[in-house]
C-alpha cells in the first residue's frame, strides 16, 4: 500500500511552512511569511512582507510581498502582457489598464 502511495506522488513536490521569520536571511532582508507554499519552482504566500535595508554601498531600500497567494499569478499575467507587446500584438483597453496597474505594482 505504501509503495502505491509513493508511486502516485513521485512527481509531486510541495513544501508548506506555516510561519517563517526572516532576519537578514541569505542577505535577502528582514520580514515574515505566513503560510508559504512552494510547489515546484513557484512560491505562494497568504501574507508575506520582506524589506531589504540599505547598506550604504550598492543596496537601496526595497520591499517585496505577497497577499492572498496573488503575486505569482499576477506576475505571470504581466509577463504575458509584455510578451504580447514585444511581439506587436494590439492590446485592448482593459489589457492596457491591467498592464499599467501591474507595472506599477512590480516595477
N, C-alpha and C positions, 0 to 999 in steps of 0.2 A: 504494500500500500504506500509506504513512504517513497519507494522508488518511483511509483507512478506520479506522485505529487511533485517530486523533484524533477521528473522529466517534463511535466506540464509547465512548470515555472522556470525552466532553464534559461529562457531569454528575457525574463523579467528581472530588472534591477531597479529597485526602489529603496530610497532611504528616507525615513521620516524622523524629523527632530522636533520635539515639542517646543523647546526654548534654547536659543543659542545667544550668548552674550559675547560680543567682540570687544576685546581690549587690545588694540593695536595688533590684531590677528594677521599674521603674514604680511605686515606692512599695509594692510588694506583699510585700516581705520578703526573707529570706535562706534559701537551701536549694538543693536539687538535684533533678533529674528524670532518671531513667534510662529510656530507650526510651519517649518520648512519641509518641502517635499522635493527630493531630487529623483527625477525619472529620466534615465539615460543621460543625455548631456544638458537637459533643461532643469532649471530650478524654479520652483514656485513657492511663494510665501503668503501666509494670511496677512501678516503685517511685518515689515522689515524697514528699519531705518539705520543707515550707516553714514558716518561723517568721516572724511579724510581730512585731517588737520594739516595746516601749512607747517613746513619745517624751516622756512627761511631761505631755502635754496631754490629748488625747482618745483616743489609741490605747492599747489594752491588749495584753498578750502573748496571741497566738493562734497556733494551729497548724492546718495542713491537710496532707493527704497522700492517697496512693493506693497500693494494693498489689495486684498481680496483676490490674490492669485492672478492679477491682471497684467503685470509687467511683461511677461513673456508673450502672451497673445497680442498685446498692443504693439510690442516691438516688432513682431513678425509682420503685423499689418503695415507698419511704417516701412519695413524693408520691401514688401510687395509694392507699395505705392512708389517708392524710389526706383524700383526696377521698371515699373510702368513708365515713369518719367524718362528714365535713361533710354529706354527703347522707343521713345517717341510716341507713346500712346496718349491720346487726349483724355484728360481726367474730367469727370463730371463735377458739377458744383459741390456736391456732397463730398466727393473724394478730395477736392481742393481744401475744403474746410477741415476734413479729417487730417489731411497731410499737414496743414498749418498747425493744428492743435497738437498732433503727435510730435512734430518738430519742436514745438515749444516745450513739451514735456521732456523729451530725450536729448535734445542738443544743448 
